[in-house]
């Protein structure tokens, strides 16, 4: 056999192996994630806009945690289901854009009057939370993704930790946070403490959502960096942990998750923008409801109109 033919045969074999491996990886990845009913049509649902909107949720469920894990993660023994993180990721021709909705946002929850937005998740799970976010933003949610405490920790650890840089020290006994100022490596437990701390943060819930976006960006950048993507010994454990940690809507496929991850990396690299819904009054005490965050209604309308129309978002507001 001539050398050109041998080279052609080798290349053909390599292509077949890559394609076969890709198909196997595709099938395996699709079977790793959990599914949930998060999206449903209802009377008055917002129409589809331009681009794709993801609802990203960090659940503080402790149901799957052992007593030892609850102690190690500093999450206590509270029962029930709430959300520590609520974000809308918009992908389109402009962007991507990541918008944090403080969990204490005071909004209308269908069937439950006005209350904190995380009450929707506690009372009706992903489906009611999605409907609540759609109603208060005017955006149609196309995709849903959720990760819980333990899954978050496992993802960070599978990536070998993340490097975070703090402008000032952060200490919070309730979350277990105890960080000096400056750059430092965080494993999964420390990273969870970092994003959950809020009681000693003078900005409260608003400070926490900034740290959440910062860490999510760092995770996306590391997951899609050459050190993971080009190293199968790093890629497979990271993918396994990342996919196993996720619960997504029933229609979300592997390509959707890949685009989600790439959007996070783009944001971490400075493309698009990450912000918080404009706030008029943080920390308003409403008695039986507790401290809530009231939105700047006019600013919020401008922000969500820009996302719906897939145009650059306003730069004013809470970054």
N, C-alpha and C positions, 0 to 999 in steps of 0.2 A: 504494500500500500504506500503511495507517495506521501511525502511529508505534508503537502497541502491538504490531502484527504484526511490524514491522521489528525491534523490540527482542527479541521472542520468537524470531525467525529467527536473529538474531545470537547469542543465548544458546544456541540449539540447535546452531549451527555450532561454537561454543566447546566445548560439551559433547562433540560428536562428535570434535573435534580432541584434547581432553584424553583421552578414552577410547582413541582410536586411538594416541595417543602413549604412553599407559600400557600398552597391549597390546604395542606395539613394544618399549618399554623392558623389559617383563616377559620377552618372548621373547629379547631381546638379553642380558639379565642372566643368564637361565638357561643361555645358551650360553657365558658367559665363564668359569665356574668349572670346575675339573678335578674328576674323580670318582675315588673309590677304594673298594675293598672293605674296610670297617672294621668292619662289624657282621655277626655270624653267630651262629646258634643253636648251642648245644652242651649236653651233659648237665651239669646243675647250674647253668645260667645263672640269675642272680637274676630273680625275677618283676618285672613292671612295677610301679612305685610310683605315687604321685600326682605329677602335674606332669611336666615334661620335663627330661631331663638331657643336656647337651652335654658332650662331651670336647673341650677346646680344646688344641691342640698347637702349639708353636713348634719347627720342625725346624731343626737346624743343618747341613743338607745343603749341601755345597759343590760338588756335581756340576755344577750349571748355571752356576757362577761362573768367569769368566776369571781368569788370574793377576793381572791388574790390579785386578779387583774384589775378589779375596781380600785383596790388599794394602791397598786403600782401606778395606775393612770390618774389617780387623784380625782375620780369622777363621782365618788359617793355612792349611795344606795338608793337614790331617788328612782321611783318607778314611773311608768308612763313614757311618752314619746314626744320629744321636742326637737327643735332645730337650732343648732348653734350657728349655722351658716346658711344664708339664702342669697343666691346670686343669679343674675340673668346674664348669659353670654350671648351676644349677638354676632353672627357671622354673615357677612355680605360683601358687596363691592367696596363699601367704606368700612373701616374697622380692621380687626375685630374690636369689640367693646365689651368690657366686663363691668357690670353694675351691681354693687352690693346693696341689698335691702336689709337694714338693721332688723334683727329678730324682734326688737321691741317696737317696731313701727306700728303706729296706731291707725288701723285701717278697718274697713267694713269686711267682715268675714261672713259669707253667705250662710244664713240660718243661725248665726250666732251674734248678730249685732256688731258694734264696733269694739275691737279688742286688739291685742298684740297679734301681729301676723303669724307668729309661731303657734298660736292657739289653733289655727286652721290645721296644722299638721297633727297636733295633739288630739283634736276632735275628729278629724276625717282623713288623716293620712295623706299620701301623695296627691290623691285626686282632689281633695278639698283645698289643699295648699296650692296646687296648680290653678284651680278655678279662682281662688282668691287673688293670686298674683295677676292672672289675666284680667280680672275685673278692675283692680286698682291701677294697673298700668295701661290697659287698653291694648296690650300686646297679645298675640296668639302664641302660646308656647308650643313649639314643634317637637321638642325632645326633652327628656327628663333624665337626670343622673343623680344618684344619692350614694354617699359613703358614710359609714358609721365610725365610731371611735377606734375600735380595734383594727378595722380595715385601713384607716388612715395611718396608724402606727406601723402596720406591716408594710405598707407601701414605702414609707420613709426608710425603714430599716432595709428593705430589699434593695433600695438604691444606694445603700451605704451611708445614709444620712444626708443632710443638706447644710450648706454654709449660709448663715444669716448674719447680717451686720446691723447692730443696734446703735442708735444715736445716744441712748441713755440706758441706765440699768432698768431692769424690770423684775419686780418681785411680787408674787401673789400666792399666799398660802393656800387658798382654795383650789387653784389650778395646779399648784406645785411649781410655778414659774420662779426661777431664781437665776437671773442672767446679769452679767456685767455688761457694760457698754463695750462696743467694738465687735469685730467679726469673730465668729465661733461656729464650730460644727455642732449640729443637733441630731441626736438619734430620734427615733419615733416618739418615745415617751416625752422627751424634752420639747420636741416640735409641737406635740399636742398641748402641752402646758403653755407654750408660747402663744398659740392661737386662741386658747380658751381664756386667758387672763383678761380680766376687765375691772375687777373691784378696786384695784389700786391704780388703774389707768385714769388720769384726770378726764380723759375723753370718753370713758365708759365704753358703751357698745360701739361708738364710732371709731374709737381707737382700735378696738378688737377687729373690726371688719377691715381696717387698713392692714393689720398684721396678717389676716387671713389671705388677702389678695397677694401680699408680698410672698408668703410661703407657697401659695399655689403657683405663682409665677416661677419661683425657684425650682419647684418640683417638675413643672413642665419643661423647663430649660434643661434640667439634668436628665430626665427621662428620654428626651429627644436629642441629647448631645451625642457626639461621636463615641464617647467612652462607654455608652450603653448600647446605642444602636448598632455599632460595628463590633460589638463583643458579645457573642452568643451566650457566654457564661454569665454575663451581666444582664443581657436582654431577657432571656427566658424567665429567670426568677422575678425580675421587675415586672414583666408582663403578667406573670402568674399572680403576683400580689395585687397589681393594679386592677386586673380584670375581676379577680375574686372579691375585691373590696367593693365593687360597683353593683348597684341595683339600678336598672334602666327601664324605660318604657318598653312595651312589647314590640314596638316597631323599630327600635334603634338597632342598627346593624354594626358590624365591625368597621366598615368605612366611615360611619358616623362618628364612632369613637376615635378613629384615627384623626379625623378632621377636628374633633374637639381638642385632642391633645396638641395638634399642630397650632391651633388658635391660641392655646395657653402659652405655647413657646413664643409665638409671635408677640403676644402681649408682654412677656418677660423680656423680649429683645427690644422693646420700645415701640412696636407698631401699634396702631390703634390707640386705645386708652383704657384705663381702669379708674373707676370713680365710685362714689356713693350717691344714692339718690339725694337730691338737695334737701336739706333739713332746715326747718324754721326754728324749732325748739327741741333740743335734746333734753332728756331727763325730766319730763313733766310728770309730776305726781298726780295721778287720778284716783287716789284712794284705793278702792277695791281692786282696780286693775294693776296698780303699782306704777312704777316709773315707766313712761313711754316716750317714744320718739315721734314727734309730729313733723311731717314733711312740709316743705315749701311747695304748696300746691301748684303755683304758677311755674316754678322752676322744674318740678317733676313732670308737668305736662309737656314742657318744651323738650325735656330729655327723652321722654317716651315717644313723642311725635317724631323726633329725629331717628330713633331706632326703628320705628315702624316704616319710615320713608327711606331708611338706609342712607342717611346723609350724615356728615360729621356732627357729633354731638356737641352741645354747648360746653365750653370749658370752665364756666363758673360753677360754683357749688362745692361739695365736699369731695376732695380727692383721696 
